Amino acid sequence: MSLRLIVAEDAVLLREGLVGLLQRVGHEVVAAVGDAEALVAAARTERPDLIVTDVRMPPTLSDDGLKAAMQLREEFPGLPVLVLSQYVERSYALGLLDSGGGAGVGYLLKERVAAVADFTAAIDRIAVGGTVVDPEVIQQLVRLRKDPLEGLSPREREVLGLIAQGRTNAAIAAELFVSEAAVNKHIGNIFAKLDLPVATEGHRRVLAVLAFLRS
């Protein structure tokens, strides 16, 4: 699936690296910008299929990239956005994932870009309305609460991390070398222990977990 993308990143070397990577896997980068204002202008002009943006960008070097992405999702409902961040910041992650009902969004740590297959797979999932959250983001959000997952087994925690990446049950089974029936059982246990609603769509499962962490 070839997509028309905009890359927004103020670090020139990382921006050029992202552009090259995306082009190598068959996507078209219609704009590569270094600040939030340029991101908004480029999105309005190019109407991309997906935006990849940093959180901290000029002009204030705070959360300008995220604010621009959320503004664009309001202007263009359903616009898929993948945010890359060097840090896990609770308000950033949850604010993004609250936008647009949580469909077509992702929050990954920049180090994840080094795992090319995971990065490109995340883009593909987000482009079709999925939700992808870096497992480390989930883990750090978890630490903000008093051991909310202490009742989960090590295997259930592992499955939860893969759910956070938007993996299907079949993909989780392949990753862990177990049957889909075993995965279904683990997911049922996770949702029961966390008192979460069971939903069939991958991004809804991620949002259910985040809703628990947010509450």
ZAPA-760680 format. One record per residue (C-alpha): residue number from 0; residue in one letter; x, y, z. Coordinates in steps of 0.001 Angstrom, whole numbers, plus 500000, padded with zeros to 6 digits. Example, Ala and Ser with C-alpha at 12.3 -4.5 7.8 and 13.67 -1.06 7.14 Angstrom:
2
resi/resn/x/y/z
0/A/512300/495500/507800;
1/S/513670/498940/507140;
END
This chain:
215
resi/resn/x/y/z
0/M/500000/500000/500000;
1/S/501613/503225/498822;
2/L/500755/506362/500808;
3/R/501262/510095/500360;
4/L/502950/511235/503563;
5/I/504127/514389/505277;
6/V/507107/514161/507629;
7/A/507477/516845/510306;
8/E/510714/516744/512304;
9/D/513016/519609/513260;
10/A/516162/517465/513490;
11/V/517426/517525/509899;
12/L/519283/514211/509974;
13/L/516341/512321/511454;
14/R/513923/514009/509050;
15/E/516014/513038/506040;
16/G/516401/509543/507427;
17/L/512653/509154/507786;
18/V/512079/510445/504274;
19/G/514590/507993/502832;
20/L/513153/505077/504793;
21/L/509583/505830/503761;
22/Q/510549/506206/500130;
23/R/512452/502918/500172;
24/V/509341/501040/501295;
25/G/507267/502565/498512;
26/H/505632/505634/500022;
27/E/505651/509132/498547;
28/V/506758/511929/500880;
29/V/504921/514981/499554;
30/A/506457/517362/502116;
31/A/509211/517268/504745;
32/V/509068/520187/507182;
33/G/510811/521338/510332;
34/D/508198/523269/512302;
35/A/504541/523103/513280;
36/E/503377/526011/511149;
37/A/504912/524468/508042;
38/L/503239/521161/508915;
39/V/499788/522756/509020;
40/A/500385/524646/505773;
41/A/501694/521565/503963;
42/A/498784/519406/505148;
43/R/496247/521947/503926;
44/T/497941/522101/500552;
45/E/498853/518458/499975;
46/R/495981/516644/501780;
47/P/498213/513667/502664;
48/D/497119/510139/503479;
49/L/499089/510214/506743;
50/I/501283/512535/508821;
51/V/504405/511503/510727;
52/T/505340/514193/513237;
53/D/507580/514875/516207;
54/V/505997/516175/519430;
55/R/508503/518889/520303;
56/M/509051/521285/517416;
57/P/509528/524996/516729;
58/P/508374/527614/517348;
59/T/508243/526902/521104;
60/L/509945/523479/521179;
61/S/507255/522208/523518;
62/D/504247/520311/522170;
63/D/503835/522240/518901;
64/G/503976/519164/516676;
65/L/501279/517405/518656;
66/K/499036/520459/518750;
67/A/499385/520876/515003;
68/A/498511/517219/514439;
69/M/495422/517452/516637;
70/Q/494379/520676/514913;
71/L/494643/518970/511544;
72/R/492635/515997/512747;
73/E/489874/518433/513659;
74/E/490064/520143/510269;
75/F/490288/516876/508361;
76/P/488399/514213/510344;
77/G/489969/510795/510030;
78/L/493407/512105/509004;
79/P/495831/509415/510215;
80/V/498678/510673/512398;
81/L/501749/508916/513770;
82/V/503526/510883/516487;
83/L/507150/510146/517299;
84/S/508581/511235/520622;
85/Q/511852/510875/522448;
86/Y/510013/510731/525746;
87/V/506841/509282/527178;
88/E/504628/512147/528311;
89/R/501246/511121/529663;
90/S/499244/514146/528533;
91/Y/500710/513958/525036;
92/A/499959/510280/524565;
93/L/496453/510352/525994;
94/G/495548/513650/524322;
95/L/496477/512311/520918;
96/L/494706/509025/521433;
97/D/491559/510825/522529;
98/S/491350/512723/519241;
99/G/489018/511468/516545;
100/G/487767/508632/518716;
101/G/491238/507115/518691;
102/A/491061/505783/515138;
103/G/494050/506232/512860;
104/V/496558/507370/515472;
105/G/499847/506141/516842;
106/Y/502403/507101/519494;
107/L/505842/505590/519118;
108/L/509198/506321/520672;
109/K/511813/507496/518186;
110/E/514017/504522/518953;
111/R/511301/502371/517390;
112/V/512241/503805/513986;
113/A/515363/501655/514170;
114/A/513077/498604/514041;
115/V/512143/499219/510424;
116/A/509608/496399/510116;
117/D/507735/497535/513261;
118/F/507770/501155/512127;
119/T/506466/500486/508632;
120/A/503870/498032/509957;
121/A/502654/500706/512367;
122/I/502200/503139/509493;
123/D/500179/500559/507566;
124/R/497906/499910/510561;
125/I/497359/503584/511314;
126/A/496619/504375/507659;
127/V/493614/502030/507717;
128/G/492237/503370/511003;
129/G/494142/501332/513563;
130/T/495706/502533/516793;
131/V/499326/501737/517638;
132/V/501013/502553/520941;
133/D/504613/501742/521782;
134/P/504724/499038/524483;
135/E/507153/501215/526463;
136/V/504561/503989/526459;
137/I/502027/501567/527916;
138/Q/504518/500408/530543;
139/Q/505363/503953/531617;
140/L/501717/504932/531741;
141/V/501115/501875/533870;
142/R/503709/503059/536377;
143/L/501658/506193/536994;
144/R/499080/504052/538721;
145/K/499530/501827/541753;
146/D/500387/498497/540199;
147/P/497207/498240/538081;
148/L/498581/495200/536286;
149/E/499962/493365/539274;
150/G/497331/490675/538845;
151/L/498537/489768/535350;
152/S/500884/486886/534698;
153/P/504155/487471/532806;
154/R/502603/485945/529681;
155/E/499508/488145/530007;
156/R/501747/491211/530275;
157/E/503534/490088/527130;
158/V/500234/489708/525304;
159/L/499134/493135/526540;
160/G/502282/494680/525055;
161/L/501456/493154/521670;
162/I/497859/494364/521902;
163/A/499285/497848/522419;
164/Q/501041/497509/519075;
165/G/497729/496820/517370;
166/R/498502/493166/516673;
167/T/495707/490802/515750;
168/N/495187/487594/517700;
169/A/496732/485631/514850;
170/A/499802/487883/514796;
171/I/500193/487583/518567;
172/A/499967/483812/518318;
173/A/502670/483750/515637;
174/E/504910/486083/517657;
175/L/504659/483968/520816;
176/F/504567/480573/519060;
177/V/501264/479600/520675;
178/S/497811/478808/519343;
179/E/495161/481449/518699;
180/A/493016/479681/521283;
181/A/495721/480299/523888;
182/V/495907/483960/522875;
183/N/492122/484288/523137;
184/K/492282/482844/526636;
185/H/495057/485236/527696;
186/I/493175/488238/526299;
187/G/489998/487150/528043;
188/N/491921/486897/531317;
189/I/493516/490327/530805;
190/F/490222/492041/530088;
191/A/488502/490273/532975;
192/K/491236/491199/535452;
193/L/491280/494826/534296;
194/D/487491/494996/534002;
195/L/487707/496109/530366;
196/P/485078/495642/527660;
197/V/486005/493048/525060;
198/A/485999/494431/521485;
199/T/487009/492730/518270;
200/E/488719/495664/516515;
201/G/492407/496052/517318;
202/H/492420/499801/517902;
203/R/489447/499516/520257;
204/R/491368/497004/522342;
205/V/494248/499470/522637;
206/L/491868/502263/523566;
207/A/490234/500078/526200;
208/V/493615/499605/527849;
209/L/494367/503326/527662;
210/A/490941/504173/529057;
211/F/491783/502030/532051;
212/L/495123/503795/532513;
213/R/493472/507205/532131;
214/S/490741/506569/534701;
END
